[in-house]
Amino acid sequence: MTIESSNFVLFLMGPTASGKTELAIEISKIIDSTLISVDSALIYKGMDIGTAKPDKETLKSFPHKLIDICNPEDSFSVTEFITLAKKYITNALNEGKLPILVGGTSFYFNALEHGLSALPAATDESRKYFNNLLQKMGSEKLHDKLQEIDPKSAERIHPNDSQRITRALEVYDLSGETLSALQGNKNQNKLDLKIKKIVLMPERSDLHIRIEKRFIEMIKNGFLDEVKLLRENKKLNLDLASMRCVGYRQAWNYFEGIYSKKEMVEKAIVATRQLCKRQCTWLRNENEALILKGLETNQAINYLQEHDA
């Protein structure tokens, strides 16, 4: 089936472990679609089990754009995401397909819908300076520094999110303006298409159960072996965005002897539930979206057809 339109995309959003991928695949079985991942963890090669990446057979049958596009030691900016996502959206529409953007990274969705601020570009010198500063001071002390300069940004950015902390400090250093002030004018790279939204939102208690069961399955399926292999890459450390993905930091610290296996599992599950809570908080602010509690494919299809006028 095709949707008789060439000017809209579907944002299929939901918290972690809500079943977004399954619903996207079910929709794509009925409507000719291109699946585009909106997930800041699934971009990394070699990080399959801990990110709950669709398995190889699934990806072979239902390919997703923007999965396995960079190495864990590589940086990947939201600007790069927007550029690639818009390219795949255009390609899909030109082929008469529905672009389904599916994932849980709210920052990516928000940037694609509302655009990016006019921020100063990083320079080799500034990047080197703040990377060195990070090595010397650590992310938490840099977060304290950001708190003094730009309290609004510091409130939004987690003390362990070294990439966003150093970027906020870099923006201030280069422009003399705070990141929060510059982000008040978002207009660059905004997606100039109609957006239809489906939010998959199971009950919170169900999500907590799914998160725990899923992580236990990850352990059984070789997650610790995956992290052990990643640790052999001398380019990786806990300050990188890839190693801040939930579960990976806790497993890394387990191998460092900081946690017992039981503590690691408990902390990883708690961290994933905290991520889930943040995602749910953001999704509650979504307006004009179809809210589903489960894999209600027929309701999703009807919604898309009804609004295709």
C-alpha positions in Angstrom: 0.0 0.0 0.0 1.2 3.5 -0.7 0.2 6.8 1.0 -1.0 9.3 -1.6 1.2 12.1 -0.4 4.7 13.4 -1.0 4.9 16.1 1.7 4.9 14.4 5.1 7.0 12.2 7.3 6.1 10.0 10.2 7.9 10.5 13.6 7.5 7.2 15.5 8.6 7.9 19.0 8.6 6.3 22.4 10.8 5.5 25.4 13.3 2.7 25.5 11.9 -0.8 25.4 8.4 0.4 24.2 8.4 -1.6 21.0 9.0 1.2 18.5 11.0 -1.0 16.1 8.4 -3.7 16.0 5.6 -1.2 15.3 7.7 0.5 12.5 8.3 -2.8 10.9 4.6 -3.8 11.1 3.6 -0.4 9.5 6.3 -0.9 6.7 4.7 -4.3 5.9 1.5 -2.5 5.0 2.8 0.8 3.7 5.7 1.1 1.3 8.2 2.8 3.6 11.8 3.7 4.3 12.9 3.2 7.9 15.3 5.8 9.3 16.7 5.3 12.8 16.6 8.3 15.2 18.9 6.8 17.8 22.2 8.1 19.0 23.3 4.7 20.1 22.5 2.6 17.1 24.8 4.7 14.9 27.9 2.8 16.4 29.4 -0.3 14.8 30.1 -3.2 17.2 27.6 -2.0 19.8 24.8 -4.4 19.0 23.6 -6.2 22.1 23.8 -3.4 24.6 21.9 -1.0 22.4 19.1 -3.4 21.6 20.0 -3.0 17.9 17.7 -5.0 15.6 19.4 -8.3 14.7 21.1 -8.9 11.3 18.2 -10.9 9.9 15.7 -8.2 10.8 17.9 -5.5 9.3 18.3 -7.6 6.2 14.6 -7.9 5.7 13.8 -4.4 7.0 16.8 -2.1 6.4 17.2 0.9 8.6 19.1 4.0 7.5 21.5 5.6 10.0 22.4 2.3 11.8 26.1 1.3 11.9 27.4 4.4 10.3 30.4 5.2 12.5 32.9 3.6 14.9 32.5 4.0 18.7 35.6 6.3 18.8 34.1 8.7 16.2 32.2 11.8 17.0 28.8 12.3 15.4 27.0 15.7 15.6 23.3 16.5 15.4 24.1 18.6 12.3 25.4 15.4 10.6 22.3 13.6 11.7 20.0 16.2 10.2 21.9 16.3 6.9 21.8 12.5 6.5 18.2 12.2 7.7 17.0 14.9 5.3 18.8 13.1 2.4 17.1 9.8 3.2 13.7 11.5 3.6 14.0 13.2 0.2 15.1 9.9 -1.4 12.1 8.1 0.1 9.6 10.7 -1.0 11.1 10.7 -4.5 10.5 6.9 -4.6 6.9 7.3 -3.4 7.7 5.8 0.0 6.7 7.0 3.5 9.7 8.1 5.5 9.3 6.5 9.0 11.7 8.1 11.5 11.8 5.7 14.4 13.7 6.1 17.7 14.0 7.6 21.1 16.6 10.3 20.8 14.6 13.4 21.5 17.4 15.8 20.7 17.5 14.5 17.2 13.8 14.7 16.7 13.6 18.2 18.1 16.4 19.5 16.0 14.9 18.0 12.8 11.5 19.5 13.6 12.5 22.9 14.9 15.9 23.4 13.3 19.3 24.3 14.8 20.6 27.5 16.3 23.2 29.6 14.5 26.1 28.4 16.7 29.8 29.1 16.0 31.7 26.3 14.3 34.4 24.5 16.3 38.0 25.1 15.3 40.9 22.7 15.6 42.3 24.9 18.3 39.2 25.1 20.3 38.5 21.4 20.0 42.0 20.6 21.2 41.8 23.1 24.0 38.6 21.8 25.5 39.6 18.1 25.0 42.7 18.8 27.0 40.7 20.6 29.6 38.4 17.7 29.9 41.3 15.3 30.4 42.7 17.5 33.2 39.5 18.5 35.0 36.9 15.8 34.2 33.3 16.3 33.1 31.8 17.1 36.5 34.2 20.0 37.3 33.6 21.3 33.8 29.9 21.1 34.5 30.4 23.2 37.6 32.2 25.8 35.3 29.3 25.7 32.9 26.9 26.2 35.8 28.6 29.5 36.6 28.6 30.7 33.0 25.3 29.3 31.7 22.9 27.9 34.4 20.2 27.1 31.9 22.4 24.9 29.8 23.9 23.3 32.9 20.4 22.4 34.1 19.7 20.6 30.8 23.0 18.8 30.4 24.0 15.9 32.6 27.3 16.2 34.5 28.6 13.1 32.8 27.7 14.3 29.3 31.2 15.6 28.5 30.6 16.1 24.8 27.7 18.6 25.3 29.4 20.3 28.3 32.6 21.0 26.4 30.5 22.2 23.4 28.6 24.6 25.6 31.8 26.0 27.0 33.3 26.2 23.5 30.3 28.1 22.2 30.7 30.7 24.9 34.5 30.9 24.4 34.1 31.4 20.6 31.1 33.8 20.6 30.9 35.5 24.0 27.3 34.3 24.1 25.9 31.5 26.1 24.5 28.4 24.4 21.1 28.9 26.0 20.9 32.5 24.6 22.0 31.4 21.1 19.5 28.5 21.1 16.7 30.9 21.5 16.8 31.5 17.7 16.3 28.1 16.0 15.9 28.3 12.3 18.7 26.5 10.5 18.1 23.1 8.8 14.4 22.9 9.9 12.6 20.1 8.1 10.2 21.8 5.6 7.6 19.1 5.6 4.5 18.1 7.4 5.2 15.8 10.4 2.8 13.2 11.6 3.6 11.7 15.0 2.8 8.4 16.7 4.0 8.0 20.3 4.2 4.5 21.7 3.7 4.8 25.4 3.1 1.6 27.4 2.3 1.9 31.1 5.4 2.9 33.2 5.2 -0.3 35.3 5.3 -2.4 32.1 8.2 -0.5 30.8 10.2 -1.1 34.0 9.5 -4.8 33.7 10.6 -4.9 30.1 13.7 -2.9 30.8 14.8 -5.4 33.5 14.0 -8.5 31.4 15.7 -7.0 28.3 19.0 -6.3 30.2 19.1 -9.8 31.7 18.6 -11.2 28.2 21.4 -8.9 27.0 23.8 -10.4 29.6 22.8 -13.9 28.5 23.3 -13.0 24.9 26.9 -11.9 25.3 26.8 -8.2 26.3 29.8 -8.5 28.6 31.8 -10.1 25.8 30.8 -7.2 23.6 32.1 -4.7 26.1 35.2 -6.7 26.7 36.0 -6.5 23.0 35.3 -2.8 22.9 37.7 -2.3 25.8 40.5 -3.7 23.6 40.1 -0.6 21.4 42.7 1.8 22.9 40.9 4.7 21.4 37.8 4.2 23.6 37.3 5.7 27.1 34.4 6.6 29.3 34.4 10.3 28.2 33.3 9.3 24.7 29.6 9.6 23.7 29.5 5.9 22.7 30.6 4.7 26.1 28.1 6.9 27.8 25.3 4.8 26.4 23.3 3.2 29.2 24.7 -0.2 30.2 28.1 0.3 28.6 29.5 2.6 31.3 28.3 0.3 34.0 29.8 -2.8 32.3 33.1 -0.9 31.7 33.3 -0.1 35.4 32.5 -3.8 36.2 35.6 -4.8 34.2 37.6 -2.0 36.1 36.6 -3.8 39.4 34.5 -0.8 40.5 31.3 -2.9 40.6 30.5 -6.5 41.3 28.4 -8.2 38.6 25.3 -7.8 40.7 26.0 -4.1 41.2 26.6 -3.6 37.6 23.3 -5.2 36.6 21.4 -3.2 39.1 23.0 0.1 38.2 22.5 -0.5 34.4 18.8 -1.3 35.0 18.4 1.9 37.2 20.2 4.0 34.5 18.0 2.6 31.8 14.9 3.4 33.8 16.1 6.9 34.4 16.6 7.3 30.7 13.1 6.0 30.2 11.7 8.6 32.7 13.5 11.5 30.8 12.1 10.2 27.5 8.6 10.0 28.9 8.8 13.5 30.3 9.8 14.9 26.9 7.1 12.8 25.1 4.3 14.2 27.3 4.9 17.6 25.7 4.2 16.2 22.2 1.0 17.7 20.8 -1.2 16.4 18.0 0.3 12.9 18.2 -1.5 9.5 18.2 -0.7 7.9 21.5 -0.6 4.1 21.5 -0.1 1.8 24.5 1.0 -1.2 22.5 1.5 -2.7 19.1 -1.8 -1.4 17.6 -0.9 -1.5 14.0 -4.4 -1.1 12.6 -4.9 2.0 14.6 -1.6 3.4 13.3 -2.5 2.7 9.7 -6.0 4.2 10.1 -4.4 7.3 11.6 -2.0 7.7 8.7 -4.8 7.2 6.1 -7.3 9.5 7.8 -4.8 12.3 7.9 -3.6 11.8 4.3 -6.1 14.2 2.8 
